[in-house]
Amino acid sequence: MSPINRRHFIAAATGAAAAAVAVSPAAASTLGTAADDDVDFTNADRGFIAALTPGVVKNAAGKVVWDNDAYDFLKKDAPTTVDKSLWRQSQLVRKQGLYKVTDRIYQVRGLDLSNMTIVEGDTGLIVIDPLISAETAAAALKLYRDHRDAAGKKVTALIYTHPHVDHFGGAYGVLPDGAGDVPVVAPEGFLEHAVSENVYAGTAMTRRSGYMYGAHLPKSAKGQVGCGLGQNVSLGTVGLIAPTRSITRTGQVETFDGVRIEFQMTPGTEAPAEMNFVFPDLRAVCMAENATHTMHNVITLRGAQVRDAREWAHYLDESIGLFDGRVDVAFASHHWPTWGGAEITELLTQQRDLYAYMHDQTLRMINLGMTGREIAEEIKLPPALEGWANRGYYGSLSHNVKGIYQRYMGWFDANPAHLWEHPPVDEAKRYVKAMGGRSATVAKARAFAREGDLRFAATLLNHVVFADPGHRAAKSELARVYTKLGYATENAVWRNFYLTGALELTEGVRQGESSTVSPTMMMALSVDQLIDSVAIRINGPEAWDLRIAMDWSFPVLGVVYHLTVQNGVLTYRSDAEGDPGAGVTLTMTKAQLLALLGGKGLGEIRVEGDVSLLQKLLAVVDKPDPNFAIVTP
């Protein structure tokens, strides 16, 4: 199918797309200043060498972990069940295969949520961002080798641009034996933030990611059509090879396998630790995830720390100054490259001004006394910033400005009525009682839905479901409302949330979303981080009366950790000597500690003292629930 021209798009804004003006987080009424709407399709195809055929990746047991062919339905014209702008974006992102970016630089796109970039060194291959899963990363590397590397050159360096799992999780697919003597390069602070995002709150983030990426939705025009940033997340084996070399400053130059790379540190942008880098001899720049072909998330709906839109804009401005006149192509860890110096500067300028405008206008409105919800309704982008690359396919103007509000003002909007509200179930029961009961509330919701106010219909129906999760009519009606909202929105993530909510209301919680907390990731953590992962699982009330002092000794590391449990809190210190006051001492390796925490018992761990203290500690360590309810109480 040929790309949708902007003029045709506006003329065809009927059905679901027209409804998007009323219900979408970014109304698809205009499409900005792009001079030629065909440019993205031309660039997405440029340099194509070969696709993986079929576009399916399986694990060793034969289970499908990636299926890009499932999106072949996108070859057709946009249906009424998908916003036309989102359909266009999904058509672009579904393109799959090996592509040449420029001399010595290649990308494999469409084999995971992210791209894997391969740079040909003097003797081997430099891999940038090895996807989410070992299986998809291995398939991507094989696709490259099948067409460019019959000799099977070794991987001579591995670079992580930032600590989100889609940029490191497939590390063992390209280095199956681990790092060895291969440098594994990452921005300073990488491991700390990889842990905080994927381990400390990993269970909740994984559950919410199932909504965000539409994990259980059918791949169809009535289901999941993509994620805006990529098509989906792979479901293979997630791992982490810990970095062996940190990049610490802008301007730092390193040479790997004969290839010079100059780095720009961008902490606090799309990730707490992130970096762009230029290949000065190849006139190419990797923009990591700081400049892609969508408005990104200032606050991601799966849950994470709020990102700093002000710093994001600042670093993009710095990028313009650093790279202007030095590069002919800009590529990123998602989407397709941008060629031409002027075109690169325009993209970076547009994205810089996008994040700056969101930040500055949100602060302006905060200081006029407006709340996050009010700002989200009021704010609009200047027409000059509404081009394709700034559309809200992944992030949205609505939830991004709420994130900026949260960063500066927190959860409380200063209205005392919101200071001590009832929790959802108790509040819902009171709302439903005030509305005249469950049936009356459902009837009122249906009336609002008929009038086109799907947002308030969803609010009323949600109260009925939380007041009485067994009320079939309310659940069925709410599912229909969520479906209509999903079909109308331009934002892929909003669509997936709405449609997954509808699915869960009608069919219940699906089990078994894949976890990012894998054995290799846990093995990459420090002992401090492992103890922290235990501390955040202590059931405080059950541990109120516990008084425990124990030592965990690691002779290979030359350190002893002194753990204390009191007042429902696990704290620790470390030094080189044991504590004579410890009630029990465990002498072990990190691998043995991981086995113990994984429920495999003491094994070869040496125990001195009262082993019942360990049993008492483990008895108050909660097991997270990876399948907690979201749209029902």
Secondary structure, 3 states (H helix, E strand, C coil): CCCCCHHHHHHCCCCHHHHHHHHCCCCCCCCCCCCCCCHHHHHHHCCEEECCCCCEEECCCCCEEEEHHHHHHHHCCCCCCCCHHHHHHHHHHCCCEEEEEECCEEEEECCCCCCEEEEECCCCEEEECCCCCHHHHHHHHHHHHHHHCCCCCCEEEEECCCCCHHHCCCHHHHCCCCCCCCCEEEECCHHHHHHHHHHHCHHHHHHHHHHHCCCCCCECCCCECCCCCCCCCCCCCCCCCCCCEEECCCCCEEEECCEEEEEEECCCCCCCCCEEEEECCCCEEECCCCCCCCCCCCCCCCCCCCCCHHHHHHHHHHHHHHHCCCCCEEECCCCCCEECHHHHHHHHHHHHHHHHHHHHHHHHHHCCCCCHHHHHHHCCCCHHHCCHHHCCCCCCHHHHHHHHHHHHHCCCCCCHHHCCCCCHHHHHHHHHHHCCCHHHHHHHHHHHHHCCCHHHHHHHHHHHHHHCCCCHHHHHHHHHHHHHHHHHCCCHHHHHHHHHHHHHHHHCCCCCCCCCCCHHHHHHCCHHHHHHHHHCCECHHHHCCCCEEEEEEECCCCEEEEEEEECCEEEEEEECCCCCCCCEEEECCHHHHHHHHCCCCCCCCEEEECCHHHHHHHHCECCCCCCCCCCCC
